[in-house]
Amino acid sequence: MQPDNFTTEFFGIGIQNGKTPENLGVLWRTAQNMGASFIFTIGNRYANQACDTHNSVKSMPYFHYKTFDDFYNHLPKGVRIVGVEKTEDAIPLEHFEHPKRCVYLLGAEDHGLSNQAIEKSHFLVQFESKYSLNVAVAGSIVLYDRSRQKPRQ
């Protein structure tokens, strides 16, 4: 018998080689508001965020991985990687069915995701924008889309 609060659905969101600590703080706050289970970084590591006015650092797990391989090797079993990147192969976000268990992986505004991250992603998604968006804004859009009542894989 499973406890009443048991859920098989969870997700996290993170940034690979983030450019500024402010981006992580904003994304952290959005992740908390949108029901994420955890947040993570790959590469650059950031401490407590001045823009995290809800002090999400105390209420949501934060994981840091030194390399993409470290991140990939520590993924929970059955979790899908959803890379957010403008590529020819990316699925438009408005048509994407979010997996029940996944991590959303964003790259820095100036470099995007690494080739390795793109290759290892189970899904790539993108959304319409004229120019590149701030990584925290892009992550917030993806989390909002997940929060809408859409079917899950």
C-alpha positions as CSV (number, residue, x, y, z in Angstrom):
1,M,0.0,0.0,0.0
2,Q,1.3,3.4,-0.9
3,P,1.1,6.5,1.4
4,D,-1.6,9.0,0.5
5,N,1.0,11.6,-0.4
6,F,3.0,9.3,-2.7
7,T,3.3,10.6,-6.3
8,T,5.0,9.1,-9.3
9,E,5.3,12.4,-11.0
10,F,8.2,14.7,-10.3
11,F,10.5,17.1,-12.2
12,G,13.5,19.3,-11.8
13,I,15.0,22.1,-13.8
14,G,18.6,23.3,-14.1
15,I,21.1,25.3,-16.0
16,Q,24.3,24.0,-17.7
17,N,27.2,26.5,-17.5
18,G,25.0,29.3,-16.3
19,K,26.3,32.8,-16.9
20,T,25.0,34.8,-13.9
21,P,23.9,33.8,-10.3
22,E,20.8,36.1,-10.7
23,N,19.4,33.8,-13.4
24,L,19.6,30.8,-11.1
25,G,17.9,32.8,-8.3
26,V,15.0,33.8,-10.6
27,L,14.6,30.3,-12.0
28,W,14.8,28.8,-8.4
29,R,11.9,31.0,-7.3
30,T,9.8,30.1,-10.4
31,A,10.6,26.4,-10.0
32,Q,9.3,26.6,-6.4
33,N,6.1,28.3,-7.5
34,M,5.5,25.9,-10.3
35,G,5.9,22.8,-8.3
36,A,9.3,21.6,-9.2
37,S,10.9,18.9,-6.9
38,F,14.4,20.2,-7.2
39,I,16.8,22.5,-9.1
40,F,20.3,21.9,-10.3
41,T,23.3,23.4,-12.0
42,I,26.0,21.8,-14.2
43,G,29.4,23.6,-14.4
44,N,29.3,27.0,-12.6
45,R,28.1,26.8,-9.0
46,Y,26.1,29.6,-7.4
47,A,25.6,30.3,-3.7
48,N,22.5,31.8,-2.0
49,Q,20.7,34.2,-4.4
50,A,19.9,37.8,-3.7
51,C,17.0,37.6,-6.1
52,D,15.5,34.6,-4.3
53,T,13.2,36.6,-2.0
54,H,11.2,33.5,-1.1
55,N,14.4,31.9,0.2
56,S,13.7,28.8,-2.0
57,V,17.1,27.5,-1.1
58,K,15.8,26.4,2.2
59,S,12.6,24.8,0.8
60,M,13.8,23.0,-2.3
61,P,16.7,20.7,-2.9
62,Y,19.6,22.0,-5.0
63,F,22.1,19.7,-6.6
64,H,25.3,20.8,-8.3
65,Y,27.3,18.7,-10.8
66,K,30.8,19.6,-11.9
67,T,30.4,18.1,-15.4
68,F,27.6,16.8,-17.7
69,D,28.8,13.3,-17.2
70,D,28.5,13.7,-13.4
71,F,24.9,14.9,-13.9
72,Y,24.0,12.2,-16.4
73,N,25.4,9.4,-14.2
74,H,23.4,10.6,-11.2
75,L,20.0,10.9,-12.9
76,P,17.2,8.9,-11.1
77,K,16.2,5.8,-13.0
78,G,13.5,6.4,-15.6
79,V,13.9,10.2,-15.7
80,R,13.8,11.8,-19.1
81,I,16.0,14.7,-20.1
82,V,14.1,17.5,-21.8
83,G,16.7,19.9,-23.4
84,V,15.5,23.4,-24.1
85,E,17.3,24.5,-27.3
86,K,16.5,26.0,-30.7
87,T,17.4,23.3,-33.2
88,E,15.9,21.8,-36.3
89,D,14.9,18.7,-34.3
90,A,13.3,20.5,-31.4
91,I,9.5,19.9,-30.8
92,P,7.5,23.1,-30.5
93,L,6.6,23.6,-26.8
94,E,2.9,24.1,-27.6
95,H,2.8,20.5,-29.0
96,F,5.0,18.8,-26.4
97,E,3.6,16.3,-24.0
98,H,5.7,16.7,-20.8
99,P,6.9,13.4,-19.3
100,K,5.7,12.5,-15.8
101,R,9.3,12.2,-14.5
102,C,11.9,14.5,-16.1
103,V,14.5,17.1,-15.8
104,Y,14.4,20.3,-17.9
105,L,17.9,21.3,-19.0
106,L,18.7,24.8,-20.1
107,G,21.9,26.3,-21.4
108,A,23.4,29.8,-20.9
109,E,22.1,32.5,-23.2
110,D,25.5,33.0,-24.9
111,H,26.3,29.3,-25.7
112,G,23.1,27.2,-25.2
113,L,23.4,23.6,-24.4
114,S,26.6,21.6,-25.0
115,N,26.6,19.2,-28.0
116,Q,26.8,16.4,-25.4
117,A,23.7,17.6,-23.6
118,I,21.8,17.9,-26.9
119,E,22.8,14.4,-27.9
120,K,21.9,12.8,-24.6
121,S,18.5,14.6,-24.3
122,H,15.6,12.4,-24.7
123,F,13.6,15.3,-26.0
124,L,14.4,18.8,-27.3
125,V,11.8,21.5,-27.1
126,Q,11.7,25.1,-28.3
127,F,9.3,27.9,-28.4
128,E,8.8,30.9,-30.7
129,S,10.9,34.0,-29.9
130,K,12.4,36.5,-32.1
131,Y,15.7,36.6,-30.2
132,S,17.4,34.5,-27.5
133,L,15.7,34.9,-24.1
134,N,17.2,35.1,-20.7
135,V,17.6,31.6,-19.4
136,A,15.4,32.2,-16.3
137,V,12.7,33.6,-18.6
138,A,13.0,30.6,-20.9
139,G,12.8,28.2,-18.0
140,S,9.8,30.0,-16.6
141,I,8.0,29.6,-19.9
142,V,8.7,25.9,-20.0
143,L,7.5,25.4,-16.4
144,Y,4.4,27.4,-17.0
145,D,3.6,25.2,-20.0
146,R,4.1,22.1,-17.9
147,S,1.7,23.5,-15.3
148,R,-1.1,23.8,-17.8
149,Q,-3.6,20.8,-18.0
150,K,-1.9,18.8,-20.7
151,P,-1.5,15.1,-21.1
152,R,1.7,13.5,-19.7
153,Q,3.6,10.6,-21.2
